[in-house]
């Protein structure tokens, strides 16, 4: 054993010395200092003198806090746990959690040390129990279970409290230890009067409920007994928490708690206890209106409180109100609280509304958040609003026309990120696909949104999305405004056939005035195709050639503004069309544009020569007799297959007929029921935009809408 | 259940760390560094609760020291743990008389002992200051004798 001389002891560094040196050492010398200190500690731990070992232990603690690995000291610390000096023993027990884990080999040595300590004074026993609670694993807990159970009957409340606390760990590690032992503990707790011991007992029950919830009847009576007479807030919080869990297992328990919850809610001033009660009442006591209302009043106070912690907890509590009707009661307070909340609380509120907005409060919610968005939370607000609008195929939207013409332009103005621009684009496409009739407003929408972009053309810089088109080797960047611009151009292009002549001319005039066309380099092909579609439509709609020359001039003006070389190449075709067009050529173009492309264009095939050496009249199969053989064997199979198919068809028809008959019967019954209601409905109602929420969306444009608009024109 | 209790200063130096689930040294250092950065970035108008790496974090600042508790996500009553932090500080203040960071640094074993008397196995077992400090007063008396 290493023995320090008197001289060495003078130079022995205490914890205070090490702390002072560490604070004054520079970052570069830290490693040297740490290495030196660890070397000193290793020597000192082997000393015979307890004071030296104690100082080494304290320094080890400090190094662990500094972030150094001290697991090499596992054996020494376990050794010190068996020391005769209590101070040294205590230090080792406190340091145990830093070096020992569940897989440590040294835990085997600890068993006898602990058994010996359990028989010592109450202070030593309690510190040993604390250490056991920290480092216990399965083997250790099984070995020491009987000793710990004995300690639960100790005369000192300190020992009883800690023994029960250790039991909760033992039972969690190995639930097989619970049967038989739990009943004994419960019997002792029924006679217990010390609040700390009872609190540990309740914690024990909480631990058991995690691993063996079916044992709840054993401690239900104790919990109820204590909740009816306890006054300590800490214990009451634990009791309310465990009651919350018990109610979900035993709903009849709920009725017994009403009286006590009401009393506690009215008497207590402790915010933490109030919060625990409100949380429980909001989840389980919705049917008890008086109690629910009292809890609701306190919740409203939380939402309006100056303390941000209470506001945050109030919002947290609201997430457990699972219905939107329940949330509507607190809507006003939540929205008020949004105005003075920090970013984190705002996110909580947005999440609440994402989950619980419905048709009734949709407009209120949208208008509020658009009004009160700030720079910090704007991105999240827009993301949440888009989510609320598109949720469940626009289930919250009852007026798509107002959404498109009023709210969507405002949302477009507030978008300042690419992710939101992409979401906005998807929202627009989905809305116009599900409500095809809205496409007649596409020109208004385009004008409204692009006008604001034109006035803010200086602020087109921003984060960009780099896109590389593989087949053209073209690399360009899109910012959020350009994404929206492209989507609007595409929508107008798709809606050209639905728009009136006046609307089409307005679009071209608008684009001609727009001074930001040059900024949208990547959208030039979209602008090009839009102009082409509009031009074709105008030619179709203006047979008398009254406005075509004016439109052609405007289109030329637009092209002169677009100086990109690739566009000049593409637009050459369109410009030549305008300059050297004839009616016959245009008519052929209409036909090409109007009809569906056939899969094989016979005219085109004539121009393509077959490869040399290929005789198209010759058969690919050489052995014709083989072909005949296969044909004959297959023909029987084919005949049989046809018979089977015919039979299946007959059966199917019979089934369909039966279904139809039953449907007709139900329909007749329903009509009779609805007759008195139908008489009240106005048969000549104005056109209402209906959202198509079917699974398969109609491809392209709805023919019915086109026909109707043609008639109107 | 409480998973850890930390006392970290503004410079990110840990003065006291009690973990109720074993983590390696590297994991502890990473966690402590991230937590203190998050706490420092929050203003006084923001609430004292946040989520980090699957833990619910409750923190409170006293002068230059941040007291941080990490709990399971399923635990609900953040307010109770916030009040527990205050209780812990009051207990330390009662023992050390006007406690400061240096008291904890130079009496690290006593700070740990007080914490162990209050929290065992991740559960709060004692909140009465007199009861918590009784064993440590007995020890101090025995040492003086």
Interface residues (C-beta under 8 A of the other chain):
Chain A: X15 X16 X19 X57 X58 X61 X62 X64 X65 X66 X67 X68 X69 X71 X86 X87 X90 X91 X94 X97 X101 X102 X123 X126 X127 X130 X133 X134 X158 X161 X162 X165 X166 X168 X169 X196 X199 X200 X203 X234 X237 X241 X271 X272 X275 X276 X279 X308 X309 X310 X311 X312 X313 X316 X342 X343 X344 X345
Chain B: X13 X14 X15 X16 X17 X18 X19 X20 X22 X25 X28 X29 X43 X45 X46 X47 X48 X49 X50 X76 X77 X78 X79 X80 X82 X83 X105 X106 X108 X109 X112 X113 X116 X117 X120 X121 X123 X124 X125 X126 X127 X128 X131 X134 X135 X138 X139 X142 X143
